[in-house]
């Protein structure tokens, strides 16, 4: 029944193709009003903004302006031919918005900056046909002064730094006349897109965007790539262009660590319980927990996102392994008192530990569900999914895992197989392979598709749980049987040293006053520096160098 339910949840979650991520808005009247404004008064524009930082001290140079203008024109050409949207992977269309300046009557397509305005001024007012591509530095500075000091130039001043350390003027006089020579370290360029064609909605920088938001970010990335060009004279810095896409990519890169976490946790559990089958059973349980979480969340309509898809599985790995170790260890201890009755040993073992495990499940679930009253959608759905995963972990690893282990013991006794007769290196190798495949199933479920994760888990069950028992049943016990009793002192150790963690921590109780003193000193030291922490945010942290 457990396997059938796991397969069902795998199918349900893999069939759900909707992309619906949680919102991090806190809710309330302000956000509700903002939502209504966005629904009823959608802006016709969507902006993609970038900062162009000069590699020298001045971006107002002919070389820099020529490079910027060429990249702007390239962007317009790509959009006219639908190549911009095609390379971005969205619906093929032209998305640059056609603008008309009602004060000057000047028309532009999507991207406009001080660069193309200067180019037009040079062509029309200075009679230089090649524009910025055919002027020297003096001519460019002269044109810039005429533009920036004009009535129409007030808006352009907002696209350059206001700090005197980055934007400077110097009065000069030459063959062109007397004028102010402008220099600036950087320049702001805005690309204006057709918001309606991109799916509408309001401009909002934050996690939890829908498909329309993701499409805007895909297109924004392509715009950044085109405007950057070769970056010979400047460095391009995008401003919050792809927050959700970047967040997703960061979550996917953490998939490697999630896989390693699963593998290490399973191996530590196997080392603690000293059995290959505990490794294979716990590996099955963890993989099944993630599939149950995905399936139940899909059925209940719980939204996904970075927290739900990655943080919850990581938390459940540690919690599930903890359930399994406690339940299986107590069953192993009960076998000493009931060596000939595995069912009785399991009953006594689970009865002894079930109270503590149930209390842990209830307290953890209530702690997670307390997020449901925050009003923040991301925390609410995190609380629901974590509670689901907690109950699933308890059922699969705290109840089903020891039951499977007990049944495996009965089969091993029936087929006269003693695991100590099997080469220990073979057991370690098989356990490592099982842990690795369980980690693969988890990462496929979380980052790719639960259907693939379920398929890998089915292969896992066949290879690491069913086939070993079938092999023993068909071909008999594995390994050389040892008739004489082997004392623990005469056993050949795999490791050249004996490290007893339990004994180590037990001995620490003999030095309780010293332990308390060290704990107080560390706590006071940490608290002193914790009080010095300040909630600051440097704008430089917003950019990734």
PyMOL commands that set and color helices and strands:
alter all, ss='L'
color gray80, all
select helices_A, chain A and resi 2-15+29-40+62-80+83-88+114-125+131-134+137-148+151-154+156-159+211-228+243-273+276-300+306-337+342-373+377-414+419-421+424-448+450-475+501-530+539-542
alter helices_A, ss='H'
color red, helices_A
select strands_A, chain A and resi 45-54+98-100+107-109+111-112+167-174+177-184+186-194+234-238
alter strands_A, ss='S'
color yellow, strands_A
deselect
rebuild
show_as cartoon
